[in-house]
Amino acid sequence: MENFAQRVRQLRKESGKTQTQMAAVFEISARQYQNYEGGGHYPDVPGLMKMADYFGVTTDYLLGRSDQRS
């Protein structure tokens, strides 16, 4: 799931937000968000869907199953 961490990090950077700001958007702790970008943890399905909706991409893109964002 290394693709997930890389893609979430890239999407966050494109949005111009910090990890702390993203954690607030997704209503999780900053540490939990940092773990997502570090590849140590992954969101549950509702969390994954919320991230995809926020970034305007598909869950398949986030998971590395597709290279098409939408």
Helices and strands as residue ranges (DSSP letters): H 2-15, H 19-26, H 30-38, H 45-55, H 59-63
